Amino acid sequence: MSHAFPAIRLARHHPLAYGNDSTPKAPPVFRYALHALIVLILTLLTQIGGIAYLVALAASRGWGLRRLPAKFAIFLLCYAGATFTASLAAPIFGRVPLSCVADAADRLVVRSPIYCLLNRNYVTPDVRDLAKALAAHIDKEFPGTVTVALDANFPFLNGFPLLPHLSHADGKKLDFAYYYKDADGAFLNGATRSPIGYFAFEQPAPGDELPCEGRNDWLTTRWNFDALQPLFPAYRIEEQRTSAAIGWLTSEGVARFGLQKIFIEPHLKNALGITDSHVRFQGCRAARHDDHIHIQVE
């Protein structure tokens, strides 16, 4: 009996006896590094997410919250508040959001709510008006057709990168999806080959112009994603609507809205019979543009 109590006292001080209360914690430098990494990733992905994370972290510590679900809920509330505030403040800085809320009267739609959740749906008022005018024109020429917008820009700060894009940094750039038809030739209204509108490429045919053939640039965002291509449906570009859209952009878009450039791949430009000088090749270090149309204004 005389030896039992010391044994009990030793057990009470064993680090496994009380779980998290006695478990050694990571050194502060590692915790700070982890927080910094999270802030960096959220900032690169959403521009304002890093700030929301820091506010949520301070609030969680101030309120003594220790459970991860509670901390995550606080972050979501802070992020939602920051996103809403950004939508109100962005016009002060010359940018407006494209709406991700479907409207039967509006023929311009953003492909996925993820673009709005990540704050990638901001443009200058001129680009917004151009996009709506294009959608209205296509709807007039082909009644009922919706035009699908993809990545735009972040709400603030010229020069802040919208990864993986190289130029979506000033509110004056916007991507559109191509118009598609199924394997039988039936038009697919509002559809894209991939869930987010990107990375499902139109493969060039033998003999097509391939300006990047044989290059092996070590620093590039021209990714082919060959492993993904079989996963996408066998839709094809609907030539009439796509040609009409590019024709409007190179005429009315230039004259009324100051459109400066359109990027699509050379093999698609040739296949669609486009000769206008505003339609250009984006270069071999930029992403492929046979999954979307890129426009930019002056």
C-alpha positions as CSV (number, residue, x, y, z in Angstrom):
1,M,0.0,0.0,0.0
2,S,2.8,2.4,0.8
3,H,4.0,2.2,-2.8
4,A,0.6,2.7,-4.5
5,F,0.3,6.4,-3.8
6,P,3.6,7.4,-5.4
7,A,2.7,5.4,-8.4
8,I,-0.6,7.2,-8.6
9,R,1.1,10.5,-8.2
10,L,3.4,9.7,-11.1
11,A,0.5,8.6,-13.3
12,R,-1.3,11.8,-12.6
13,H,1.6,13.8,-14.0
14,H,2.0,11.5,-17.1
15,P,1.3,13.6,-20.2
16,L,-1.2,11.1,-21.5
17,A,-3.3,11.2,-18.4
18,Y,-5.3,14.3,-19.2
19,G,-5.2,14.3,-23.0
20,N,-5.0,17.8,-24.6
21,D,-4.4,19.6,-21.3
22,S,-1.0,18.1,-20.8
23,T,0.0,17.2,-24.4
24,P,3.0,19.3,-25.5
25,K,2.1,22.0,-28.0
26,A,3.9,23.0,-31.1
27,P,6.5,25.8,-30.6
28,P,5.0,29.3,-31.3
29,V,7.2,29.7,-34.4
30,F,5.4,26.8,-36.1
31,R,2.0,28.1,-35.1
32,Y,2.8,31.5,-36.5
33,A,4.2,30.0,-39.7
34,L,1.0,28.0,-40.1
35,H,-1.2,31.1,-39.6
36,A,1.0,33.0,-42.1
37,L,0.6,30.3,-44.7
38,I,-3.2,30.2,-44.3
39,V,-3.3,34.0,-44.6
40,L,-1.2,33.8,-47.8
41,I,-3.3,31.1,-49.4
42,L,-6.6,32.8,-48.6
43,T,-5.3,36.1,-49.9
44,L,-4.1,34.6,-53.1
45,L,-7.4,32.7,-53.6
46,T,-9.8,35.4,-52.6
47,Q,-7.9,38.7,-52.0
48,I,-9.9,39.4,-48.8
49,G,-9.9,36.0,-47.2
50,G,-6.6,36.6,-45.3
51,I,-8.0,39.6,-43.6
52,A,-11.1,37.7,-42.6
53,Y,-9.0,34.9,-41.2
54,L,-6.9,37.4,-39.0
55,V,-10.1,39.0,-37.7
56,A,-11.6,35.6,-37.0
57,L,-8.4,34.5,-35.2
58,A,-8.4,37.6,-33.0
59,A,-12.1,37.1,-32.2
60,S,-11.7,33.5,-31.3
61,R,-8.9,34.3,-29.0
62,G,-10.8,37.2,-27.5
63,W,-13.8,35.0,-26.8
64,G,-11.7,32.1,-25.6
65,L,-12.9,29.7,-28.2
66,R,-10.9,26.5,-28.4
67,R,-13.0,24.1,-30.5
68,L,-12.2,24.0,-34.2
69,P,-15.9,24.0,-35.4
70,A,-16.5,27.2,-33.4
71,K,-13.4,28.8,-34.8
72,F,-14.4,27.8,-38.3
73,A,-17.9,29.2,-37.9
74,I,-16.4,32.5,-36.8
75,F,-14.2,32.5,-39.9
76,L,-17.2,31.8,-42.2
77,L,-19.1,34.7,-40.6
78,C,-16.1,37.0,-41.0
79,Y,-15.5,36.0,-44.5
80,A,-19.2,36.4,-45.5
81,G,-19.1,39.9,-43.9
82,A,-16.0,40.8,-45.7
83,T,-17.4,39.6,-49.0
84,F,-20.6,41.6,-48.6
85,T,-18.6,44.7,-47.6
86,A,-16.4,44.2,-50.7
87,S,-19.4,44.3,-52.9
88,L,-20.4,47.6,-51.4
89,A,-17.0,49.2,-51.4
90,A,-15.7,48.0,-54.8
91,P,-17.6,50.7,-56.8
92,I,-15.6,53.3,-54.9
93,F,-12.5,51.8,-56.4
94,G,-14.0,51.6,-59.9
95,R,-15.2,48.0,-60.0
96,V,-18.6,46.4,-59.9
97,P,-19.6,42.7,-59.3
98,L,-21.2,40.5,-62.0
99,S,-24.2,38.9,-60.3
100,C,-24.1,35.1,-59.6
101,V,-27.9,35.1,-58.9
102,A,-29.7,33.7,-61.9
103,D,-32.2,36.2,-63.4
104,A,-34.6,35.0,-66.2
105,A,-34.5,38.5,-67.7
106,D,-30.7,38.8,-67.8
107,R,-29.1,36.7,-70.5
108,L,-25.6,37.0,-68.9
109,V,-24.8,34.4,-66.3
110,V,-21.7,33.6,-64.3
111,R,-20.8,30.0,-64.7
112,S,-20.6,29.0,-61.1
113,P,-21.3,30.6,-57.6
114,I,-17.7,29.7,-56.8
115,Y,-16.6,32.8,-58.8
116,C,-18.6,35.0,-56.5
117,L,-17.6,33.1,-53.3
118,L,-14.0,33.7,-54.2
119,N,-14.6,37.3,-55.2
120,R,-13.4,36.7,-58.8
121,N,-16.4,38.4,-60.4
122,Y,-15.5,42.1,-60.4
123,V,-15.0,44.3,-63.5
124,T,-15.1,47.9,-64.4
125,P,-18.5,49.4,-65.3
126,D,-17.5,49.5,-69.0
127,V,-16.7,45.8,-69.0
128,R,-19.9,45.0,-67.2
129,D,-21.9,47.0,-69.8
130,L,-20.0,45.3,-72.6
131,A,-20.8,41.9,-71.3
132,K,-24.5,42.6,-70.9
133,A,-24.7,44.2,-74.3
134,L,-23.0,41.1,-75.9
135,A,-25.4,38.8,-74.1
136,A,-28.4,40.9,-75.2
137,H,-27.1,40.8,-78.8
138,I,-26.7,37.1,-78.9
139,D,-30.1,36.7,-77.3
140,K,-31.6,38.8,-80.0
141,E,-29.9,36.9,-82.8
142,F,-30.6,33.5,-81.2
143,P,-33.6,33.9,-78.9
144,G,-33.2,32.4,-75.5
145,T,-29.5,32.0,-75.6
146,V,-27.5,32.8,-72.5
147,T,-23.9,34.0,-72.5
148,V,-21.7,32.5,-69.8
149,A,-19.0,34.6,-68.0
150,L,-16.1,33.0,-66.2
151,D,-13.2,34.6,-64.3
152,A,-13.1,38.4,-64.1
153,N,-11.0,40.2,-61.5
154,F,-10.7,40.8,-57.7
155,P,-12.6,43.8,-56.2
156,F,-9.6,45.9,-55.2
157,L,-6.0,47.0,-56.1
158,N,-4.7,47.2,-59.7
159,G,-1.9,44.8,-60.2
160,F,-3.1,42.2,-57.6
161,P,-2.8,38.9,-59.4
162,L,-5.9,36.7,-60.1
163,L,-4.1,33.4,-60.3
164,P,-3.5,31.5,-62.5
165,H,-4.2,34.3,-65.0
166,L,-1.4,36.7,-65.9
167,S,-3.4,39.8,-66.8
168,H,-6.7,39.8,-64.8
169,A,-5.4,42.5,-62.4
170,D,-7.1,45.8,-63.2
171,G,-10.9,45.1,-63.7
172,K,-10.6,45.4,-67.5
173,K,-10.4,41.7,-68.3
174,L,-13.1,39.1,-68.5
175,D,-13.4,35.5,-69.8
176,F,-16.4,34.1,-71.6
177,A,-17.2,30.4,-72.2
178,Y,-17.7,29.2,-75.7
179,Y,-21.1,28.2,-76.8
180,Y,-21.5,24.5,-77.1
181,K,-23.5,21.8,-78.9
182,D,-23.6,18.1,-78.2
183,A,-22.3,15.3,-80.4
184,D,-25.6,15.3,-82.4
185,G,-25.3,19.0,-83.1
186,A,-28.0,20.1,-80.7
187,F,-27.3,23.5,-79.0
188,L,-26.6,23.3,-75.2
189,N,-27.8,26.5,-73.7
190,G,-25.6,27.7,-70.8
191,A,-23.5,24.5,-70.8
192,T,-19.8,24.2,-70.6
193,R,-17.7,21.1,-70.9
194,S,-16.1,21.4,-67.5
195,P,-18.0,22.3,-64.2
196,I,-16.1,25.6,-64.0
197,G,-15.8,26.4,-67.7
198,Y,-12.0,25.9,-67.8
199,F,-9.5,23.2,-68.7
200,A,-11.7,21.2,-71.2
201,F,-9.7,22.1,-74.3
202,E,-10.7,21.9,-78.0
203,Q,-7.9,19.8,-79.4
204,P,-6.3,20.9,-82.7
205,A,-6.6,18.7,-85.7
206,P,-3.6,17.4,-87.6
207,G,-2.1,20.2,-89.7
208,D,-3.6,23.0,-87.5
209,E,-1.4,26.0,-86.6
210,L,0.4,25.2,-83.4
211,P,2.7,28.1,-82.4
212,C,3.9,26.4,-79.2
213,E,4.7,23.0,-80.7
214,G,8.0,21.7,-79.4
215,R,8.5,24.4,-76.7
216,N,9.3,23.3,-73.1
217,D,9.1,26.5,-71.1
218,W,9.9,25.9,-67.5
219,L,7.8,28.9,-66.3
220,T,4.4,28.7,-67.9
221,T,0.7,28.4,-67.2
222,R,0.1,26.7,-70.5
223,W,-1.1,23.4,-69.0
224,N,-2.6,20.7,-71.1
225,F,-4.2,18.6,-68.4
226,D,-4.1,15.6,-70.7
227,A,-5.3,13.3,-67.9
228,L,-8.5,15.3,-67.4
229,Q,-9.6,15.5,-71.1
230,P,-11.3,12.1,-71.3
231,L,-13.4,13.0,-68.2
232,F,-15.2,15.8,-70.0
233,P,-18.3,15.3,-72.2
234,A,-17.8,15.3,-76.0
235,Y,-19.4,18.7,-76.6
236,R,-18.2,20.8,-79.6
237,I,-18.1,24.5,-80.1
238,E,-21.3,25.9,-81.6
239,E,-19.9,27.8,-84.5
240,Q,-22.8,30.2,-85.3
241,R,-23.2,31.7,-81.9
242,T,-19.5,31.8,-81.2
243,S,-18.8,33.5,-84.5
244,A,-21.6,36.0,-83.9
245,A,-20.2,36.8,-80.5
246,I,-16.7,37.4,-81.7
247,G,-18.1,39.4,-84.7
248,W,-20.0,41.6,-82.3
249,L,-17.0,42.1,-80.0
250,T,-14.7,43.1,-82.9
251,S,-17.3,45.6,-84.2
252,E,-19.6,47.0,-81.5
253,G,-17.3,46.0,-78.7
254,V,-14.5,48.0,-80.2
255,A,-16.5,51.0,-81.3
256,R,-18.8,51.4,-78.2
257,F,-16.7,50.0,-75.3
258,G,-13.1,50.3,-76.3
259,L,-12.4,46.6,-76.6
260,Q,-8.7,46.2,-77.2
261,K,-7.9,42.5,-77.5
262,I,-9.5,39.1,-77.7
263,F,-7.5,36.0,-77.1
264,I,-8.3,32.6,-78.6
265,E,-6.1,29.8,-79.9
266,P,-4.9,30.2,-83.5
267,H,-6.4,26.8,-84.6
268,L,-9.9,28.0,-83.4
269,K,-9.4,31.4,-85.0
270,N,-8.6,29.7,-88.3
271,A,-11.4,27.2,-88.0
272,L,-14.0,30.0,-87.3
273,G,-12.6,32.0,-90.3
274,I,-11.7,35.0,-88.1
275,T,-9.4,37.6,-89.6
276,D,-9.9,40.6,-87.4
277,S,-6.6,41.9,-85.9
278,H,-8.2,42.4,-82.5
279,V,-8.3,38.6,-82.2
280,R,-4.8,37.5,-81.2
281,F,-2.7,34.7,-79.8
282,Q,-1.9,35.2,-76.1
283,G,1.6,33.7,-76.2
284,C,3.1,30.4,-75.1
285,R,3.6,31.2,-71.5
286,A,-0.1,32.1,-70.8
287,A,-2.9,29.6,-70.4
288,R,-4.5,27.9,-73.4
289,H,-7.5,29.8,-74.8
290,D,-9.4,27.0,-76.6
291,D,-11.6,26.5,-73.5
292,H,-12.6,30.2,-73.2
293,I,-12.6,33.6,-74.8
294,H,-10.6,36.3,-73.1
295,I,-11.4,40.0,-73.7
296,Q,-9.9,43.2,-72.4
297,V,-10.7,46.9,-72.8
298,E,-8.4,49.9,-72.9
